Amino acid sequence: MSEERAWARLVDRRSVNRGDQRRSALLQALDDLLREKTLDQVNVAEISRRAGVTRSAFYFYFESKAAAVLALMADLYDAASDATDLLVKAEGDPGERIRQVLDSLFDSVDASPHTYRALLEARAANPQVREGWDAGRAEFAGMVAEMIERERAAGHATDGPDAAGLAAVLLDLNDHALERHALGGEPPREQRVDALTHVWMTSVYGGIA
């Protein structure tokens, strides 16, 4: 995508080529370590040593472990952006579209659950990450709210509560479901997606397929 969204600005790329070998080695080292331990248990010296670079090299690319986790989760941000684009286009059957969006989000978490758990750690511990996360969420919520208002104006969606508030609450539900899924909580994924699809459809379209 050509425009840079708030979530993309969370990643500390510093205009560095994402194909840079040292940067890639650091991210691979972090990914490997997160398969073995939590983010809190990993330190910068350990990441740098496993990547075969110096600590100063780590800090050239990333301000902190949290920033490195955000860079590691770039694919998730891309997936979230694509999912939001699909959702707000409001094309085709709404139930199928909403389910496709939710499946793509769960697919992204399932592709790298250990890094998603690390992202949750970083968000809880790092004010900058939390602020950036909230900014990205607000941006997504604004786009969803605009979609809801357009669908209402076109007579496709039912009247209901303030669109901005509804969008924020629905995204909160998504976030909580993804977090519980990444942490291994019940119910299983398929049931979560079924329930979320139902809630979204009922809230926005009144259950109309």
C-alpha positions, 0 to 999 in steps of 0.5 A: 500500500502506498500510504503509511498508516499509524500501525506501520509507523510503530515499526522502527524501520528508520528508512532502513532497507527491510532486506538488510542482512544484519537487520534480518539476522536480528529479527530471526534471532529474536524469533528463534528466542521467542519460541523458547522463552517470553519477551521478558526473559530475552535480552538484547545481548542475547539477541545480538549474540545469536545474530552474530552482531554487536549490541550497538548494531541492534540499537542502530535498527531498533530502539528496544526489544519492543520495537524489534517485536513490532518489526517482527510482526510486520506481516500481522500489520499488513494482514490487518490492513488488508483485512480492514480494506476488505471490510470497508469496501463493503462489497459482496455478501456481508456475512461472507466478507466479515468471516473472510476478514476474521479468518485472515486475522486468525490466520496471521496469529496462527502463523506466528503465535509466539511473536503475537504473545510477545507483542501482547507483552510489549504492549502491556509493558511499553508505553510507546508501544501501547500508545502506538497500538491505540493510535493504530486501533483508532485509525482502524475504528474510524475506517470501520465507523465510516463503513457502517455509516455508508451502509446505513445511508444506503439502507444496507445496515440497520440503525443502531448506536453511534457508529464510532462507538460500535466500531470501537467495541467490535474491534475490542471484541476482535482483539480479545478473541485473538489474544485469548486464541494466541494464549490457548484459551477456549473456545476453539478458533472455529467457534470464535469466528462463528460467534464473532461473525454473528455479533458483527452481522447482528450489530451492523446488519441486523443479522441480514445476510 
